[in-house]
């Protein structure tokens, strides 16, 4: 089992509920959520003509390898109806793999840390 950290963000709909639903869906897929930070509001980056974000970070335990965990995060976004209309644009959910143990890697699909 590995420890990883995942960033969560939302700036559409019920932002807090979106973050909570994402955590629930991850747990249903076998990702053990160990700890969740407080929620904090941030201004959008890059594309500023959109609502503020609500963000959090969670510490998880998983038996998935890094790329498999990333794919699980992306599948969770899709299951929640995320649509990518523009780069850095609005989204109901955004899940980013920040750290995975002490793994350092760079592939076309994933860069850690």
C-alpha positions as a Python dict, from the first residue, in 0.01 Angstrom:
ca = {
    (1, 'X'): (0, 0, 0),
    (2, 'X'): (122, 347, -88),
    (3, 'X'): (46, 692, 49),
    (4, 'X'): (-45, 961, -204),
    (5, 'X'): (-181, 1315, -197),
    (6, 'X'): (-460, 1434, -426),
    (7, 'X'): (-576, 1790, -487),
    (8, 'X'): (-948, 1848, -532),
    (9, 'X'): (-1108, 2155, -686),
    (10, 'X'): (-1448, 2273, -806),
    (11, 'X'): (-1589, 2602, -930),
    (12, 'X'): (-1928, 2501, -1072),
    (13, 'X'): (-2249, 2396, -900),
    (14, 'X'): (-2245, 2301, -533),
    (15, 'X'): (-1869, 2312, -493),
    (16, 'X'): (-1851, 2157, -147),
    (17, 'X'): (-2087, 1876, -244),
    (18, 'X'): (-1876, 1813, -558),
    (19, 'X'): (-1562, 1769, -348),
    (20, 'X'): (-1743, 1541, -103),
    (21, 'X'): (-1888, 1330, -385),
    (22, 'X'): (-1545, 1289, -544),
    (23, 'X'): (-1405, 1162, -213),
    (24, 'X'): (-1694, 917, -181),
    (25, 'X'): (-1643, 789, -536),
    (26, 'X'): (-1271, 739, -474),
    (27, 'X'): (-1348, 535, -162),
    (28, 'X'): (-1595, 324, -362),
    (29, 'X'): (-1310, 246, -601),
    (30, 'X'): (-1089, 117, -321),
    (31, 'X'): (-888, 433, -256),
    (32, 'X'): (-876, 477, 122),
    (33, 'X'): (-914, 843, 217),
    (34, 'X'): (-708, 891, 534),
    (35, 'X'): (-731, 1265, 586),
    (36, 'X'): (-884, 1570, 416),
    (37, 'X'): (-768, 1928, 460),
    (38, 'X'): (-1006, 2210, 528),
    (39, 'X'): (-1174, 2365, 225),
    (40, 'X'): (-1040, 2694, 97),
    (41, 'X'): (-1151, 2938, -173),
    (42, 'X'): (-907, 3053, -441),
    (43, 'X'): (-925, 3284, -738),
    (44, 'X'): (-904, 3116, -1080),
    (45, 'X'): (-561, 3094, -1241),
    (46, 'X'): (-489, 3146, -1609),
    (47, 'X'): (-848, 3202, -1718),
    (48, 'X'): (-985, 3457, -1475),
    (49, 'X'): (-1337, 3510, -1614),
    (50, 'X'): (-1487, 3228, -1411),
    (51, 'X'): (-1609, 3166, -1055),
    (52, 'X'): (-1380, 3116, -756),
    (53, 'X'): (-1266, 2763, -679),
    (54, 'X'): (-1320, 2564, -365),
    (55, 'X'): (-1014, 2344, -303),
    (56, 'X'): (-887, 2078, -68),
    (57, 'X'): (-613, 1817, -49),
    (58, 'X'): (-652, 1461, 72),
    (59, 'X'): (-407, 1198, 188),
    (60, 'X'): (-496, 853, 57),
    (61, 'X'): (-372, 497, 85),
    (62, 'X'): (-392, 279, -225),
    (63, 'X'): (-260, -38, -380),
    (64, 'X'): (-276, 126, -724),
    (65, 'X'): (47, 221, -898),
    (66, 'X'): (85, 594, -980),
    (67, 'X'): (-47, 582, -1338),
    (68, 'X'): (-337, 356, -1236),
    (69, 'X'): (-425, 600, -957),
    (70, 'X'): (-415, 891, -1205),
    (71, 'X'): (-648, 700, -1437),
    (72, 'X'): (-883, 638, -1143),
    (73, 'X'): (-887, 1012, -1072),
    (74, 'X'): (-965, 1089, -1436),
    (75, 'X'): (-1238, 824, -1445),
    (76, 'X'): (-1390, 980, -1132),
    (77, 'X'): (-1396, 1320, -1303),
    (78, 'X'): (-1574, 1164, -1602),
    (79, 'X'): (-1822, 982, -1378),
    (80, 'X'): (-1908, 1318, -1223),
    (81, 'X'): (-1970, 1471, -1565),
    (82, 'X'): (-1661, 1683, -1605),
    (83, 'X'): (-1643, 1849, -1944),
    (84, 'X'): (-1319, 2011, -2063),
    (85, 'X'): (-1436, 2315, -2261),
    (86, 'X'): (-1119, 2522, -2239),
    (87, 'X'): (-773, 2491, -2085),
    (88, 'X'): (-783, 2605, -1720),
    (89, 'X'): (-1155, 2666, -1760),
    (90, 'X'): (-1456, 2603, -1541),
    (91, 'X'): (-1510, 2256, -1398),
    (92, 'X'): (-1738, 2086, -1155),
    (93, 'X'): (-1448, 1870, -1036),
    (94, 'X'): (-1073, 1859, -1081),
    (95, 'X'): (-859, 1585, -926),
    (96, 'X'): (-480, 1608, -946),
    (97, 'X'): (-225, 1358, -821),
    (98, 'X'): (30, 1570, -634),
    (99, 'X'): (257, 1317, -463),
    (100, 'X'): (289, 939, -455),
    (101, 'X'): (526, 813, -185),
    (102, 'X'): (876, 929, -284),
    (103, 'X'): (821, 852, -652),
    (104, 'X'): (973, 1088, -906),
    (105, 'X'): (868, 1024, -1264),
    (106, 'X'): (798, 1206, -1587),
    (107, 'X'): (596, 1048, -1863),
    (108, 'X'): (363, 1196, -2124),
    (109, 'X'): (73, 1100, -1894),
    (110, 'X'): (207, 1183, -1548),
    (111, 'X'): (472, 1397, -1383),
    (112, 'X'): (556, 1341, -1016),
    (113, 'X'): (610, 1522, -791),
}
